[in-house]
Amino acid sequence: FWTTDGTRLNLRAQSGWRPDEVTNVSLNASYASSSQFVRETSVDPRAVSQDLQSGLNMSRQLRWGNVSFGADRSQSIATGDVRQTFPTISFSPRAITLFRTANPETGRWYNNITFTPGSLSGRRSEHDFADNVTLRQRDNETIQAQAAPQLTIGNLSLGTSVSLAREDFGAAVGSDAS
């Protein structure tokens, strides 16, 4: 719904699309231009304490693995805070077999070694506080990346996990100068 003067808008939508057997697209959208307007006009007491969740995601299977892209947004009706993640990217390559042998009985210890690149993923998130001054909160931005490769030789598996994260904070607000 929206107001006649066009200053306030509330929107909810949901959709899914599968253009072919290897691609999937989904949308779930909830948006309010004013959290205060929702709190003042809602007749459902649960609506004033819930978060509006939105997401757009696409995934596709390829010959060499899977790839997915997405974005998420959460808007708090109670506080007006907004959290969003854009983009979320994930690559999941298929396992690679090295030194393949046709006959396992005649193979050596190094035949059929399997390298699994694992899921490679990354995302960028933001958290914007509606009331930074009263709560003395600082908006922040986070960038994360992860990888988890694995190597298998016979019954021995060697794996590792790597994570990188960087967080930036906005300028401090509401600090007292003494």
Contacts in CASP RR format, 6 or more apart in sequence:
PFRMAT RR
TARGET T0000
AUTHOR 0000-0000-0000
METHOD contacts of the structure
MODEL  1
FWTTDGTRLNLRAQSGWRPDEVTNVSLNASYASSSQFVRETSVDPRAVSQ
DLQSGLNMSRQLRWGNVSFGADRSQSIATGDVRQTFPTISFSPRAITLFR
TANPETGRWYNNITFTPGSLSGRRSEHDFADNVTLRQRDNETIQAQAAPQ
LTIGNLSLGTSVSLAREDFGAAVGSDAS
1 9 0 8 1.000
1 10 0 8 1.000
2 8 0 8 1.000
2 9 0 8 1.000
2 10 0 8 1.000
3 9 0 8 1.000
3 37 0 8 1.000
7 33 0 8 1.000
7 34 0 8 1.000
8 32 0 8 1.000
8 33 0 8 1.000
8 34 0 8 1.000
8 37 0 8 1.000
9 31 0 8 1.000
9 32 0 8 1.000
9 33 0 8 1.000
10 31 0 8 1.000
10 32 0 8 1.000
10 33 0 8 1.000
10 37 0 8 1.000
10 38 0 8 1.000
11 29 0 8 1.000
11 30 0 8 1.000
11 31 0 8 1.000
11 32 0 8 1.000
12 29 0 8 1.000
12 30 0 8 1.000
12 31 0 8 1.000
13 27 0 8 1.000
13 28 0 8 1.000
13 29 0 8 1.000
14 27 0 8 1.000
14 28 0 8 1.000
14 29 0 8 1.000
15 26 0 8 1.000
15 27 0 8 1.000
16 24 0 8 1.000
16 25 0 8 1.000
16 26 0 8 1.000
16 27 0 8 1.000
17 24 0 8 1.000
17 25 0 8 1.000
17 26 0 8 1.000
18 24 0 8 1.000
18 25 0 8 1.000
19 25 0 8 1.000
22 60 0 8 1.000
22 61 0 8 1.000
22 62 0 8 1.000
23 58 0 8 1.000
23 59 0 8 1.000
23 60 0 8 1.000
23 61 0 8 1.000
24 57 0 8 1.000
24 58 0 8 1.000
24 59 0 8 1.000
24 60 0 8 1.000
25 56 0 8 1.000
25 57 0 8 1.000
25 58 0 8 1.000
26 55 0 8 1.000
26 56 0 8 1.000
26 57 0 8 1.000
26 58 0 8 1.000
27 55 0 8 1.000
27 56 0 8 1.000
28 53 0 8 1.000
28 54 0 8 1.000
28 55 0 8 1.000
29 54 0 8 1.000
29 55 0 8 1.000
29 56 0 8 1.000
30 52 0 8 1.000
30 53 0 8 1.000
30 54 0 8 1.000
30 75 0 8 1.000
31 52 0 8 1.000
31 54 0 8 1.000
31 75 0 8 1.000
32 38 0 8 1.000
32 52 0 8 1.000
32 75 0 8 1.000
32 77 0 8 1.000
35 75 0 8 1.000
35 76 0 8 1.000
35 77 0 8 1.000
35 78 0 8 1.000
35 79 0 8 1.000
35 80 0 8 1.000
35 130 0 8 1.000
38 47 0 8 1.000
38 48 0 8 1.000
38 77 0 8 1.000
39 48 0 8 1.000
39 77 0 8 1.000
39 78 0 8 1.000
42 48 0 8 1.000
47 77 0 8 1.000
48 77 0 8 1.000
48 78 0 8 1.000
49 77 0 8 1.000
49 78 0 8 1.000
50 77 0 8 1.000
51 74 0 8 1.000
51 75 0 8 1.000
51 76 0 8 1.000
51 77 0 8 1.000
52 74 0 8 1.000
52 75 0 8 1.000
52 77 0 8 1.000
53 72 0 8 1.000
53 73 0 8 1.000
53 74 0 8 1.000
54 72 0 8 1.000
54 73 0 8 1.000
54 74 0 8 1.000
54 75 0 8 1.000
55 70 0 8 1.000
55 71 0 8 1.000
55 72 0 8 1.000
55 73 0 8 1.000
56 70 0 8 1.000
56 71 0 8 1.000
57 68 0 8 1.000
57 69 0 8 1.000
57 70 0 8 1.000
57 71 0 8 1.000
57 88 0 8 1.000
58 68 0 8 1.000
58 69 0 8 1.000
58 70 0 8 1.000
59 66 0 8 1.000
59 67 0 8 1.000
59 68 0 8 1.000
59 69 0 8 1.000
60 66 0 8 1.000
60 67 0 8 1.000
60 68 0 8 1.000
64 93 0 8 1.000
64 94 0 8 1.000
65 91 0 8 1.000
65 92 0 8 1.000
65 93 0 8 1.000
65 94 0 8 1.000
66 90 0 8 1.000
66 91 0 8 1.000
66 92 0 8 1.000
67 89 0 8 1.000
67 90 0 8 1.000
67 91 0 8 1.000
67 92 0 8 1.000
68 88 0 8 1.000
68 89 0 8 1.000
68 90 0 8 1.000
69 87 0 8 1.000
69 88 0 8 1.000
69 89 0 8 1.000
70 85 0 8 1.000
70 86 0 8 1.000
70 87 0 8 1.000
70 88 0 8 1.000
70 89 0 8 1.000
71 84 0 8 1.000
71 85 0 8 1.000
71 86 0 8 1.000
71 87 0 8 1.000
71 88 0 8 1.000
72 84 0 8 1.000
72 85 0 8 1.000
72 86 0 8 1.000
72 88 0 8 1.000
73 82 0 8 1.000
73 83 0 8 1.000
73 84 0 8 1.000
73 85 0 8 1.000
73 86 0 8 1.000
74 82 0 8 1.000
74 83 0 8 1.000
74 84 0 8 1.000
75 81 0 8 1.000
75 82 0 8 1.000
76 82 0 8 1.000
76 130 0 8 1.000
79 129 0 8 1.000
79 130 0 8 1.000
79 131 0 8 1.000
80 130 0 8 1.000
80 131 0 8 1.000
81 127 0 8 1.000
81 128 0 8 1.000
81 129 0 8 1.000
81 130 0 8 1.000
82 126 0 8 1.000
82 127 0 8 1.000
82 128 0 8 1.000
82 130 0 8 1.000
83 125 0 8 1.000
83 126 0 8 1.000
83 127 0 8 1.000
83 128 0 8 1.000
84 125 0 8 1.000
84 126 0 8 1.000
85 123 0 8 1.000
85 124 0 8 1.000
85 125 0 8 1.000
85 126 0 8 1.000
86 124 0 8 1.000
87 123 0 8 1.000
87 124 0 8 1.000
88 121 0 8 1.000
88 122 0 8 1.000
88 123 0 8 1.000
89 121 0 8 1.000
89 122 0 8 1.000
89 123 0 8 1.000
90 119 0 8 1.000
90 120 0 8 1.000
90 121 0 8 1.000
90 122 0 8 1.000
91 119 0 8 1.000
91 120 0 8 1.000
91 121 0 8 1.000
92 118 0 8 1.000
92 119 0 8 1.000
92 120 0 8 1.000
93 117 0 8 1.000
93 118 0 8 1.000
93 120 0 8 1.000
95 114 0 8 1.000
95 115 0 8 1.000
95 116 0 8 1.000
96 114 0 8 1.000
96 115 0 8 1.000
96 116 0 8 1.000
96 117 0 8 1.000
97 112 0 8 1.000
97 113 0 8 1.000
97 114 0 8 1.000
98 112 0 8 1.000
98 113 0 8 1.000
98 114 0 8 1.000
98 115 0 8 1.000
99 108 0 8 1.000
99 110 0 8 1.000
99 111 0 8 1.000
99 112 0 8 1.000
99 113 0 8 1.000
100 111 0 8 1.000
100 112 0 8 1.000
101 107 0 8 1.000
101 108 0 8 1.000
101 111 0 8 1.000
101 112 0 8 1.000
104 111 0 8 1.000
104 112 0 8 1.000
109 153 0 8 1.000
109 154 0 8 1.000
110 153 0 8 1.000
112 154 0 8 1.000
113 151 0 8 1.000
113 152 0 8 1.000
113 153 0 8 1.000
113 154 0 8 1.000
114 151 0 8 1.000
114 152 0 8 1.000
115 149 0 8 1.000
115 150 0 8 1.000
115 151 0 8 1.000
115 152 0 8 1.000
116 149 0 8 1.000
116 150 0 8 1.000
116 151 0 8 1.000
116 152 0 8 1.000
117 147 0 8 1.000
117 149 0 8 1.000
118 147 0 8 1.000
118 148 0 8 1.000
118 149 0 8 1.000
118 150 0 8 1.000
119 146 0 8 1.000
119 147 0 8 1.000
119 148 0 8 1.000
120 145 0 8 1.000
120 146 0 8 1.000
120 147 0 8 1.000
121 145 0 8 1.000
121 146 0 8 1.000
121 147 0 8 1.000
122 143 0 8 1.000
122 144 0 8 1.000
122 145 0 8 1.000
122 146 0 8 1.000
123 143 0 8 1.000
123 144 0 8 1.000
124 141 0 8 1.000
124 142 0 8 1.000
124 143 0 8 1.000
125 141 0 8 1.000
125 142 0 8 1.000
125 143 0 8 1.000
125 144 0 8 1.000
126 139 0 8 1.000
126 140 0 8 1.000
126 141 0 8 1.000
126 142 0 8 1.000
127 139 0 8 1.000
127 140 0 8 1.000
127 141 0 8 1.000
127 142 0 8 1.000
128 139 0 8 1.000
129 135 0 8 1.000
129 137 0 8 1.000
129 138 0 8 1.000
129 139 0 8 1.000
131 137 0 8 1.000
132 138 0 8 1.000
132 139 0 8 1.000
132 173 0 8 1.000
132 174 0 8 1.000
133 173 0 8 1.000
133 174 0 8 1.000
136 173 0 8 1.000
136 174 0 8 1.000
136 175 0 8 1.000
138 169 0 8 1.000
138 170 0 8 1.000
138 171 0 8 1.000
138 172 0 8 1.000
138 173 0 8 1.000
139 169 0 8 1.000
139 170 0 8 1.000
140 167 0 8 1.000
140 168 0 8 1.000
140 169 0 8 1.000
140 170 0 8 1.000
141 167 0 8 1.000
141 168 0 8 1.000
142 165 0 8 1.000
142 166 0 8 1.000
142 167 0 8 1.000
142 168 0 8 1.000
143 165 0 8 1.000
143 166 0 8 1.000
143 167 0 8 1.000
144 163 0 8 1.000
144 164 0 8 1.000
144 165 0 8 1.000
144 166 0 8 1.000
145 163 0 8 1.000
145 164 0 8 1.000
145 165 0 8 1.000
146 161 0 8 1.000
146 162 0 8 1.000
146 163 0 8 1.000
146 164 0 8 1.000
147 161 0 8 1.000
147 162 0 8 1.000
148 159 0 8 1.000
148 160 0 8 1.000
148 161 0 8 1.000
148 162 0 8 1.000
149 159 0 8 1.000
149 160 0 8 1.000
150 157 0 8 1.000
150 158 0 8 1.000
150 159 0 8 1.000
150 160 0 8 1.000
151 157 0 8 1.000
151 158 0 8 1.000
151 159 0 8 1.000
152 158 0 8 1.000
END
